[in-house]
Amino acid sequence: MISLRAIATMQDAIGIPACFSSALKSSDDHTTVTRLGQSVHMSLYRTKIADQCRLITITWCKNMILHGLSVSVEGPEGKAQYCCKVELKPWYFWRKQGSKRFIVHGNKPVDVFWDLKGAKFNGETEPTSEYYVAVVCDQEVVLLIGDLKKEAYRRTGCRPALIDPILVSKKEHIFGKRKFSTRAKFHEKGRCHEISIECKSNNIGGDGDKIQPEMEIRLDGHVVIHVKRLQWKFRGNESIHLNKMRVEVYWDVHDWLFSPGLKHALFIFKPVLSSSNISMSSSHSISSSSSPLSLSLSSSSTPLSTQTGRSGSLEGCSVSEASAFCLFLYAWKVE
């Protein structure tokens, strides 16, 4: 059983890579994000490098003066020791395609290749198409993100790794006044879903003293969670069902309501899959002909847990992969 606070504490240990920018010198990630007003998207993958299971962190960062990419590989004792950064400022055209090599575990070379010349960002922090970032070790592409996969294999001259990388978690810092939106996958081989969170006030009696805050969470345009009397339910969780997968949604919006100044709320989306979830979602799901989304709501206080040891697949992803993933959203409310 894992509590909301415990999960947040574990995730906070994965900080913004220090090599990303010389401006990021604070040991407090939240202070750094607030000071620079930057949007940060971090994806954490587990894969095999130099005969060991290691973590690779892909970080995209954007603010008024900086837009860049950082790739870091876990070193000995879990430290993100090896790092490569790419700055995407308009006057750095030569940096939008290149490679970098570093040595892991004393004698194993690891190469990072990237091509962002034609990357389409569409106003987002993370590109949506026309790019690739590849990590190569022992003549294998151990991690490849982006849609230009053929170009990546051609340029690296290496074969795909025998073991697919696992997307462990994704962490995003987003800013807004009342509404916060992002696009995310609940596992690496699934499709992107539109997630929006809106905090609104409901005047229950025409008197300004009787305004009660409410919160809605939408998935692909459908309201999946509606929290009334948010001042009393500022922490909680509910379950939603997406196709054959249950997703536990946790929230903590205490600082939005009771702390002055620029504060963030934390939302955690944790996919969980089991045989009971499959039968439940099939009995309550919306048909694909009437809606692109199959989901149902249940008021649940089921603790966050990891389901392992089952066989099966979901949109090309094994059960253990889907169950291991967590999406962390830090929503900064700007007055």
C-alpha positions as CSV (number, residue, x, y, z in Angstrom):
1,M,0.0,0.0,0.0
2,I,1.4,3.4,-1.1
3,S,0.0,6.7,0.2
4,L,-0.2,9.8,-1.9
5,R,2.5,11.6,0.2
6,A,4.8,8.6,-0.1
7,I,4.5,8.5,-3.8
8,A,5.1,12.3,-4.1
9,T,8.2,11.9,-1.9
10,M,9.6,9.1,-4.1
11,Q,9.0,11.1,-7.2
12,D,10.5,14.3,-5.9
13,A,13.8,12.4,-5.7
14,I,13.9,12.6,-9.5
15,G,15.0,16.2,-9.9
16,I,15.6,18.4,-12.9
17,P,19.0,17.4,-14.2
18,A,21.6,20.0,-13.1
19,C,23.3,19.7,-16.4
20,F,20.3,21.0,-18.2
21,S,21.1,24.7,-17.6
22,S,23.6,26.6,-15.6
23,A,20.7,28.7,-14.4
24,L,19.2,25.7,-12.5
25,K,21.3,25.8,-9.4
26,S,18.7,25.4,-6.7
27,S,18.4,22.1,-4.9
28,D,14.6,22.7,-4.7
29,D,13.0,21.8,-8.0
30,H,9.7,23.6,-7.1
31,T,11.6,26.8,-6.2
32,T,13.4,26.6,-9.6
33,V,10.2,26.0,-11.5
34,T,8.4,28.9,-9.8
35,R,11.3,31.3,-10.2
36,L,11.7,30.7,-13.9
37,G,8.0,30.0,-14.7
38,Q,9.0,27.0,-16.7
39,S,7.1,24.1,-18.1
40,V,8.9,20.8,-17.4
41,H,8.1,17.4,-18.8
42,M,10.2,14.5,-17.5
43,S,9.9,10.8,-18.6
44,L,11.7,8.1,-16.7
45,Y,12.5,4.8,-18.5
46,R,14.0,1.6,-17.3
47,T,16.2,-0.4,-19.7
48,K,19.3,-2.4,-19.9
49,I,22.6,-0.6,-20.4
50,A,26.1,-2.0,-20.0
51,D,24.7,-5.3,-18.7
52,Q,22.7,-3.6,-15.9
53,C,19.2,-2.4,-15.5
54,R,19.4,1.4,-15.4
55,L,17.1,4.4,-15.5
56,I,17.1,7.0,-18.3
57,T,15.5,10.4,-17.8
58,I,14.3,12.4,-20.8
59,T,13.6,16.1,-19.8
60,W,12.0,18.7,-21.9
61,C,12.0,22.2,-20.4
62,K,10.6,25.5,-21.7
63,N,10.4,29.1,-20.4
64,M,10.7,32.6,-21.7
65,I,14.4,32.3,-22.5
66,L,15.1,28.6,-22.7
67,H,13.8,25.6,-24.6
68,G,15.8,22.4,-24.4
69,L,16.2,18.7,-24.0
70,S,18.2,16.8,-21.4
71,V,19.1,13.1,-21.5
72,S,20.6,11.6,-18.3
73,V,21.6,8.0,-17.6
74,E,21.6,6.6,-14.1
75,G,25.1,6.0,-12.7
76,P,26.4,4.0,-9.8
77,E,24.2,3.9,-6.7
78,G,21.3,5.4,-8.5
79,K,22.9,8.7,-9.3
80,A,22.1,10.4,-12.6
81,Q,25.7,10.9,-13.4
82,Y,25.8,10.9,-17.2
83,C,24.0,13.8,-18.9
84,C,23.6,15.3,-22.4
85,K,21.8,18.6,-23.0
86,V,20.5,20.2,-26.2
87,E,19.4,23.8,-26.3
88,L,16.8,24.7,-28.9
89,K,17.1,28.4,-29.0
90,P,16.5,30.0,-32.5
91,W,20.2,30.9,-32.8
92,Y,21.4,27.4,-32.0
93,F,20.4,25.7,-35.3
94,W,23.5,23.6,-35.3
95,R,22.5,22.0,-32.0
96,K,19.2,20.7,-33.4
97,Q,20.9,17.6,-34.8
98,G,23.9,15.8,-33.3
99,S,25.3,13.2,-31.0
100,K,27.2,12.9,-27.8
101,R,29.1,10.0,-26.2
102,F,29.8,9.3,-22.5
103,I,31.4,6.3,-20.8
104,V,29.3,4.3,-18.4
105,H,30.6,1.8,-15.8
106,G,34.2,2.6,-16.6
107,N,34.5,1.3,-20.1
108,K,31.0,1.1,-21.8
109,P,30.3,3.9,-24.4
110,V,26.8,5.2,-24.6
111,D,25.8,7.4,-27.5
112,V,22.9,9.8,-27.6
113,F,21.7,10.8,-31.1
114,W,19.0,13.4,-31.8
115,D,17.4,15.1,-34.8
116,L,15.1,18.0,-33.9
117,K,15.5,20.1,-37.1
118,G,12.0,19.7,-38.2
119,A,10.4,18.9,-34.8
120,K,6.8,20.0,-34.5
121,F,6.0,21.4,-31.0
122,N,2.6,23.0,-31.7
123,G,3.2,25.3,-28.8
124,E,4.0,22.5,-26.4
125,T,7.0,21.8,-24.3
126,E,7.5,18.3,-25.8
127,P,7.5,17.7,-29.6
128,T,4.6,15.9,-31.1
129,S,6.1,14.7,-34.4
130,E,9.0,14.9,-36.9
131,Y,11.9,14.1,-34.5
132,Y,13.8,11.3,-32.8
133,V,16.0,10.9,-29.7
134,A,18.0,7.6,-29.5
135,V,20.2,6.1,-26.9
136,V,22.7,3.5,-28.1
137,C,24.8,1.0,-26.2
138,D,26.6,-2.2,-27.4
139,Q,25.3,-1.6,-31.0
140,E,21.7,-1.6,-29.8
141,V,19.2,1.2,-29.7
142,V,18.2,0.8,-26.0
143,L,15.8,3.7,-26.1
144,L,14.1,5.5,-29.0
145,I,11.5,8.2,-28.7
146,G,9.9,10.2,-31.6
147,D,8.2,9.2,-34.8
148,L,11.3,9.2,-37.1
149,K,12.3,5.7,-36.2
150,K,13.6,4.6,-39.6
151,E,15.8,7.7,-39.8
152,A,17.1,7.0,-36.3
153,Y,18.1,3.4,-37.1
154,R,19.6,4.5,-40.4
155,R,21.7,7.1,-38.7
156,T,22.9,5.1,-35.7
157,G,23.5,2.0,-37.8
158,C,22.4,-0.1,-34.9
159,R,19.7,-2.7,-34.3
160,P,16.7,-2.5,-31.9
161,A,17.4,-3.8,-28.4
162,L,16.1,-7.3,-27.6
163,I,14.5,-5.9,-24.4
164,D,12.0,-3.0,-24.8
165,P,12.4,-0.1,-22.4
166,I,9.6,0.4,-19.8
167,L,8.1,3.8,-19.2
168,V,8.2,4.0,-15.4
169,S,6.8,7.5,-14.7
170,K,6.2,10.9,-16.2
171,K,6.3,14.1,-14.3
172,E,5.0,17.4,-15.6
173,H,4.9,21.0,-14.2
174,I,2.1,23.0,-15.8
175,F,0.8,26.5,-15.2
176,G,-2.7,28.0,-15.4
177,K,-5.4,30.1,-13.7
178,R,-8.4,27.8,-13.5
179,K,-7.9,25.2,-16.2
180,F,-4.8,22.9,-16.7
181,S,-4.4,20.7,-19.7
182,T,-1.9,18.1,-20.9
183,R,-1.7,15.1,-23.2
184,A,-0.3,11.9,-21.8
185,K,0.0,8.2,-22.4
186,F,-0.8,5.7,-19.6
187,H,1.9,3.4,-21.0
188,E,4.5,3.8,-23.7
189,K,2.7,1.9,-26.4
190,G,-0.7,3.3,-25.8
191,R,-2.4,6.3,-27.5
192,C,-2.3,9.8,-26.1
193,H,-5.2,11.0,-24.0
194,E,-6.3,14.6,-23.4
195,I,-6.4,15.4,-19.6
196,S,-7.9,18.6,-18.3
197,I,-8.4,19.8,-14.8
198,E,-10.6,22.7,-13.9
199,C,-11.1,24.4,-10.6
200,K,-14.3,26.5,-10.5
201,S,-16.5,28.3,-7.9
202,N,-20.2,27.5,-7.4
203,N,-22.3,30.2,-5.9
204,I,-24.9,28.2,-3.9
205,G,-27.0,31.1,-2.6
206,G,-26.2,34.3,-4.4
207,D,-24.2,35.4,-1.4
208,G,-20.5,35.9,-1.9
209,D,-19.9,34.1,1.4
210,K,-21.5,30.9,0.1
211,I,-19.2,30.3,-2.9
212,Q,-17.9,26.8,-2.8
213,P,-15.0,25.6,-4.9
214,E,-15.5,22.6,-7.2
215,M,-13.1,20.6,-9.4
216,E,-13.6,18.6,-12.6
217,I,-11.2,16.2,-14.2
218,R,-11.9,15.4,-17.9
219,L,-10.4,12.6,-20.0
220,D,-10.7,13.0,-23.7
221,G,-13.5,15.6,-23.1
222,H,-15.5,13.4,-20.8
223,V,-16.0,14.4,-17.1
224,V,-14.6,11.4,-15.2
225,I,-14.3,13.0,-11.7
226,H,-16.4,15.9,-10.3
227,V,-15.5,16.9,-6.7
228,K,-18.0,19.2,-5.0
229,R,-17.2,21.0,-1.7
230,L,-13.6,21.0,-2.6
231,Q,-12.7,22.8,0.6
232,W,-13.6,19.6,2.5
233,K,-12.3,17.1,-0.1
234,F,-9.0,18.8,-1.0
235,R,-7.3,15.4,-0.8
236,G,-8.8,12.2,-2.1
237,N,-8.9,9.5,-4.8
238,E,-11.3,7.9,-7.2
239,S,-11.1,5.1,-9.8
240,I,-12.0,5.5,-13.4
241,H,-12.0,2.8,-16.1
242,L,-10.5,3.3,-19.4
243,N,-11.1,0.3,-21.8
244,K,-9.6,-2.7,-19.9
245,M,-7.6,-0.7,-17.5
246,R,-8.5,0.9,-14.1
247,V,-6.8,4.2,-13.4
248,E,-6.5,5.4,-9.8
249,V,-6.6,9.2,-9.7
250,Y,-5.2,10.9,-6.6
251,W,-5.3,14.6,-5.9
252,D,-4.0,17.1,-3.3
253,V,-5.2,20.7,-3.8
254,H,-4.7,21.9,-0.3
255,D,-2.2,24.6,-1.2
256,W,-4.5,25.9,-3.9
257,L,-7.2,26.7,-1.3
258,F,-5.3,27.5,1.9
259,S,-1.8,28.8,1.0
260,P,-1.2,32.3,-0.4
261,G,0.9,33.0,-3.4
262,L,2.0,30.8,-6.3
263,K,1.3,27.2,-5.1
264,H,0.9,23.9,-6.8
265,A,-1.6,21.0,-6.6
266,L,-0.5,17.4,-7.1
267,F,-2.4,14.9,-9.3
268,I,-1.3,11.3,-9.7
269,F,-2.7,8.9,-12.3
270,K,-1.8,5.3,-11.6
271,P,-3.0,2.6,-14.1
272,V,-3.8,-0.8,-12.6
273,L,-4.9,-3.9,-14.5
274,S,-6.4,-7.1,-13.2
275,S,-8.8,-9.8,-14.4
276,S,-11.6,-8.2,-12.4
277,N,-11.0,-4.8,-14.0
278,I,-11.3,-6.4,-17.4
279,S,-14.7,-7.9,-16.7
280,M,-15.9,-4.7,-15.0
281,S,-14.8,-2.4,-17.8
282,S,-16.4,-4.6,-20.4
283,S,-19.7,-4.5,-18.6
284,H,-19.7,-0.7,-18.1
285,S,-17.8,0.5,-21.1
286,I,-19.3,2.8,-23.8
287,S,-19.4,1.2,-27.2
288,S,-16.8,2.5,-29.7
289,S,-19.5,3.4,-32.1
290,S,-21.0,5.9,-29.7
291,S,-17.8,7.3,-28.1
292,P,-14.0,7.0,-28.6
293,L,-13.6,6.5,-24.9
294,S,-14.8,3.5,-22.8
295,L,-14.9,4.6,-19.2
296,S,-16.9,4.3,-16.0
297,L,-16.7,5.9,-12.6
298,S,-16.6,4.3,-9.2
299,S,-16.2,6.0,-5.9
300,S,-13.2,4.0,-4.6
301,S,-10.7,4.4,-1.9
302,T,-8.6,1.5,-3.2
303,P,-5.0,2.1,-2.2
304,L,-2.4,2.6,-4.9
305,S,-0.8,-0.8,-5.6
306,T,1.2,-2.6,-8.2
307,Q,-0.2,-5.7,-9.9
308,T,2.4,-8.1,-11.2
309,G,2.8,-11.7,-12.1
310,R,-0.1,-11.8,-14.6
311,S,0.1,-12.6,-18.2
312,G,-1.7,-10.6,-20.9
313,S,-1.4,-7.5,-23.0
314,L,-3.1,-4.1,-23.3
315,E,-2.6,-2.1,-26.5
316,G,0.7,-3.9,-27.0
317,C,1.8,-3.4,-23.4
318,S,2.2,-6.1,-20.8
319,V,0.3,-6.0,-17.5
320,S,3.4,-5.4,-15.4
321,E,4.4,-2.4,-17.6
322,A,1.0,-0.8,-17.4
323,S,0.9,-1.3,-13.6
324,A,4.3,0.1,-13.0
325,F,3.6,3.5,-14.6
326,C,2.7,6.7,-12.7
327,L,1.8,10.1,-14.1
328,F,2.6,13.0,-11.8
329,L,1.1,16.4,-12.6
330,Y,2.2,19.5,-10.7
331,A,-0.4,22.2,-11.5
332,W,0.7,25.7,-10.6
333,K,-2.1,28.1,-10.1
334,V,-1.4,31.6,-11.3
335,E,-3.7,34.3,-10.0
